[in-house]
Amino acid sequence: MFEVIENFPKQFLWQAKINNAKNYKPKNKFIVLGMGGSHLAADILNYHLDTEIIVHHAYGLPKLSDKTLKEYTIIASSFSGNTEEVIDGLQKALAKKLNVAVLAVGGKLIELAKLHQLSYVQMPDLGVQPRMGLGLQAKALLALMKQNKVNQDLAQLAAIKTKDFKKAGEKLAKNLKNKIPVIYACHYYETLAYNWKIKFNEDTKIPAFYNTFPELNHNEMNGFDVVNNTKHLSDKFHFIFLRDKNDHPQIIKRMKVLERLYTKRKLPVTVLELKGKNIWEKIFHNLILADFTAFYLAKFYGLDPEPVPMVEEFKKLIK
């Protein structure tokens, strides 16, 4: 896993190729079918592209009329190519004769794409978990969405020096030992906070939660108004605030005030400033820090961060 994190920026050098490209006439709006780590790249792009994207992580298709669905290109995205919810959605899209494309490393999705002569992007098999393939997935989605300029911008991320985030991740992991992480960010960076959560869930095998400003100021924070009778419930949490200097001024104010209120109640808070020359550097710098933090926290607990045994056990039980 350490080598995977170290080599992550190299994913941005990959050039996605659309197979059966002559059949591909994408709409200006997209529905991405994906589960788990296979929808994370779509989530990130959804917040930071002008293109309309609906991310659907369930069986079937979004609850839209057939007429409306025809206005979208449906992208079936599964890292393994065998995700049953995504296959179900693709089959329903084919039955409705919708505009569809496929994105996967292999598996049944690629087989279906070849069988039905669908346009598809086949990602290289790097032997990594879907959550660690964000670079490949982002590049592939941008190719299918004809976002060539953004794809070129992402290629610049190959120059990221991951060692710059290693020590910070190890230090944060030490502070998080025996704590349950809660990640907060503004709504604009919701998917970033969500990525931190799942890295703790999957790499470290611990509970972790996230929420966004300003919504959490209207409900969740009241659950941490520590009093003697509930103090034992709050003792286990450690809060991570993801803050961008370009956040709305009131969001920045809300973060500072909540940090003060939590600290007053002896709740540990770590504020992480998003840094980078552009939005993509801010996002992926922060995600590499999350990777190292989850990696070292798993090591502190004596766990292997790579496998997800409970997910595999669950898949066998629902067959």
C-alpha positions in Angstrom: 0.0 0.0 0.0 2.8 2.4 0.8 4.2 2.0 -2.7 0.7 2.5 -4.2 0.4 5.9 -2.4 4.0 6.9 -3.4 3.3 6.1 -7.0 -0.3 7.5 -7.1 0.6 10.7 -9.1 1.9 8.5 -12.0 -1.8 7.6 -12.8 -2.2 11.1 -14.2 0.2 10.3 -17.0 -2.1 7.6 -18.4 -3.9 8.5 -21.6 -7.4 7.1 -21.7 -8.4 5.6 -25.1 -12.1 5.3 -26.1 -12.7 2.0 -27.8 -15.4 1.9 -30.4 -15.1 5.6 -30.5 -16.9 5.9 -33.8 -20.1 4.8 -32.1 -19.6 7.4 -29.3 -21.7 10.6 -29.5 -22.0 11.8 -25.9 -24.6 14.2 -24.7 -23.8 17.3 -22.8 -25.1 15.8 -19.6 -24.0 12.6 -17.9 -25.3 9.9 -15.4 -22.5 8.0 -13.8 -23.4 4.6 -12.4 -20.9 3.6 -9.7 -20.6 2.1 -6.3 -18.0 2.4 -3.5 -14.6 3.5 -4.8 -15.9 3.5 -8.4 -17.9 6.7 -8.0 -15.4 8.8 -6.1 -13.8 10.3 -9.2 -17.3 11.2 -10.5 -18.1 12.8 -7.2 -15.0 15.0 -7.4 -15.6 16.0 -11.0 -19.3 16.7 -10.2 -18.4 19.5 -7.8 -15.7 21.1 -10.0 -16.9 20.8 -13.6 -19.5 22.9 -15.4 -20.9 19.8 -17.0 -24.1 18.4 -15.4 -23.3 15.0 -13.7 -25.7 12.8 -11.8 -23.9 10.2 -9.7 -26.1 7.2 -9.2 -25.0 4.7 -6.5 -27.8 2.2 -6.4 -29.5 -0.4 -8.5 -31.2 0.6 -11.8 -31.3 4.1 -13.0 -32.2 7.5 -11.5 -35.9 8.1 -11.1 -36.3 10.2 -14.3 -38.7 9.8 -17.2 -37.5 7.9 -20.3 -37.7 11.2 -22.2 -35.4 12.9 -19.7 -33.0 9.9 -19.5 -32.5 10.2 -23.3 -31.0 13.7 -22.6 -28.0 12.0 -20.8 -25.1 9.8 -21.6 -25.0 6.9 -19.1 -21.5 5.9 -18.0 -21.4 2.5 -16.3 -18.3 2.7 -14.0 -17.0 -0.2 -12.1 -13.3 -0.6 -11.3 -13.5 -4.4 -11.3 -16.2 -4.5 -14.0 -18.3 -6.9 -11.9 -20.3 -4.6 -9.6 -23.8 -6.0 -9.7 -25.6 -2.7 -9.1 -23.8 -1.1 -12.1 -24.4 -4.1 -14.3 -28.1 -3.9 -13.4 -28.2 -0.2 -14.3 -26.4 -0.8 -17.6 -28.8 -3.6 -18.6 -31.8 -1.3 -17.9 -30.2 1.5 -19.9 -29.6 -0.9 -22.8 -33.2 -2.1 -22.6 -34.3 1.6 -22.9 -31.9 2.1 -25.8 -30.2 5.0 -24.0 -26.8 6.5 -24.9 -24.3 4.5 -22.9 -20.6 4.0 -22.4 -18.5 1.7 -20.1 -15.6 2.3 -17.8 -13.8 -0.6 -16.1 -10.5 -2.5 -15.7 -12.1 -5.7 -17.0 -14.9 -8.1 -15.9 -18.4 -8.4 -17.1 -18.8 -4.7 -18.0 -16.0 -4.9 -20.6 -17.6 -8.2 -21.9 -21.0 -6.4 -22.3 -19.4 -3.4 -24.0 -17.7 -5.7 -26.6 -20.9 -7.8 -27.0 -23.1 -4.7 -27.7 -20.3 -2.7 -29.4 -20.6 0.0 -26.8 -17.9 2.7 -26.5 -15.7 1.9 -23.5 -12.5 2.9 -21.7 -10.5 0.0 -20.3 -8.2 1.1 -17.4 -4.9 -0.6 -16.8 -4.9 -3.3 -14.1 -2.5 -1.8 -11.5 -3.6 -4.3 -8.8 -4.9 -1.6 -6.6 -8.2 -1.2 -4.7 -10.8 1.1 -6.5 -10.3 3.8 -3.9 -6.6 4.0 -4.9 -7.4 4.3 -8.6 -8.9 7.8 -8.5 -6.3 9.2 -11.0 -7.2 6.6 -13.6 -10.9 6.9 -13.1 -10.8 10.7 -13.3 -8.8 10.6 -16.5 -11.1 8.1 -18.0 -14.3 10.0 -17.1 -12.9 13.2 -18.5 -12.1 11.5 -21.8 -15.6 10.2 -22.0 -17.0 13.6 -21.1 -14.8 15.3 -23.8 -13.2 17.5 -21.1 -9.8 17.6 -22.9 -8.6 20.8 -21.2 -9.2 19.5 -17.7 -7.6 16.2 -18.6 -4.5 18.1 -19.6 -4.6 20.0 -16.3 -4.7 16.7 -14.4 -1.7 15.4 -16.3 0.3 18.1 -14.4 -0.4 16.4 -11.1 2.1 13.7 -12.1 4.7 16.0 -10.7 3.3 15.8 -7.2 6.0 14.8 -4.6 4.2 12.4 -2.3 7.0 12.5 0.2 5.9 16.0 1.1 2.9 14.6 2.8 4.3 11.5 4.4 5.5 13.1 7.7 2.3 15.1 8.1 0.2 12.0 7.6 2.2 10.0 10.2 1.9 12.8 12.7 -1.8 13.1 12.3 -2.2 9.4 12.5 -0.5 9.4 15.9 -2.9 12.1 17.1 -5.9 10.0 15.9 -4.9 6.8 17.6 -7.8 5.4 19.8 -10.1 8.1 18.4 -13.0 8.1 15.9 -12.3 10.7 13.1 -15.1 13.1 12.1 -14.2 15.1 9.0 -15.8 18.5 8.3 -15.6 20.7 5.2 -17.7 23.2 3.4 -20.4 21.9 1.1 -18.2 22.6 -1.9 -15.7 20.0 -0.6 -18.2 17.5 0.6 -16.7 14.7 -1.6 -13.3 15.4 -0.1 -14.5 14.9 3.4 -16.3 11.7 2.2 -13.1 10.4 0.7 -11.3 10.9 4.1 -14.1 8.9 5.8 -13.9 5.9 3.5 -10.1 5.8 3.6 -10.4 5.4 7.4 -13.2 2.8 7.0 -11.4 0.7 4.4 -7.7 1.2 5.2 -7.9 1.5 8.9 -11.0 -0.6 9.5 -12.5 1.9 12.0 -15.7 4.0 12.2 -15.4 7.4 10.7 -17.9 10.1 9.8 -18.2 13.3 7.9 -20.5 16.4 7.6 -20.5 19.8 5.9 -20.8 23.4 6.9 -23.1 25.2 7.3 -25.6 22.3 7.7 -23.9 20.8 10.7 -24.2 24.0 12.6 -28.0 23.5 12.5 -28.0 20.0 14.1 -24.9 17.8 14.5 -22.7 20.1 16.6 -25.4 20.1 19.3 -24.7 16.4 19.8 -21.2 17.4 21.0 -22.4 19.9 23.6 -20.6 17.9 26.3 -22.2 17.5 29.7 -21.3 15.1 32.5 -24.0 12.6 31.6 -22.8 12.2 28.0 -19.1 13.0 28.2 -18.2 9.3 27.9 -19.8 9.3 24.4 -17.9 12.3 23.1 -14.5 11.3 24.5 -13.7 9.0 21.5 -14.0 11.6 18.7 -11.3 13.7 16.9 -12.5 16.4 14.5 -10.7 17.2 11.2 -11.6 20.5 9.6 -10.7 20.8 5.9 -10.5 24.6 5.2 -9.8 26.5 2.0 -8.9 30.2 2.3 -11.3 30.7 -0.6 -14.2 29.3 1.3 -17.2 31.7 1.8 -16.2 34.2 4.5 -19.1 33.1 6.7 -18.0 29.4 6.3 -14.5 30.4 7.5 -16.0 32.2 10.4 -18.2 29.2 11.3 -15.2 26.9 11.3 -13.3 29.2 13.6 -16.2 29.6 16.0 -16.9 25.9 16.1 -13.3 25.1 16.6 -13.3 27.4 19.6 -16.5 25.8 21.0 -15.3 22.3 20.6 -11.9 23.1 22.1 -13.6 24.7 25.0 -15.4 21.4 25.5 -12.1 19.6 25.4 -12.9 18.0 22.0 -9.7 17.6 19.9 -9.7 19.5 16.6 -7.2 19.5 13.8 -7.5 22.1 11.0 -6.0 21.2 7.6 -5.6 24.1 5.2 -6.1 23.1 1.5 -3.0 24.1 -0.4 -2.2 24.2 -4.1 -2.0 26.4 -7.1 -5.4 25.3 -8.4 -8.4 23.3 -7.4 -7.0 20.0 -8.6 -3.8 20.4 -6.6 -5.8 21.3 -3.5 -8.0 18.2 -3.8 -5.3 15.6 -4.6 -2.6 17.1 -2.2 -5.2 16.6 0.5 -6.2 13.1 -0.6 -2.6 12.0 -0.6 -2.3 13.3 3.0 -5.5 11.3 3.8 -3.9 8.2 2.3 -0.8 8.5 4.4 -2.8 9.2 7.5 -5.1 6.2 7.1 -2.0 4.0 6.1 -0.1 4.9 9.3 -3.1 4.6 11.5 -3.7 1.1 10.2 0.0 0.3 11.0 -0.4 1.6 14.5 -3.3 -0.8 15.0 -1.3 -3.7 13.4 -3.7 -4.0 10.5 -3.1 -4.5 6.8 -4.5 -1.4 5.0 -4.9 -3.0 1.6 -7.7 -5.7 1.8 -11.4 -5.1 2.7 -12.3 -8.6 4.2 -15.7 -7.6 5.4 -16.7 -6.4 2.0 -15.5 -9.6 0.4 -17.3 -11.7 3.1 -20.5 -9.7 2.4 -20.3 -10.2 -1.3 -20.1 -14.0 -0.9 -23.1 -14.0 1.4 -25.4 -12.1 -1.0 -24.7 -14.3 -4.0 
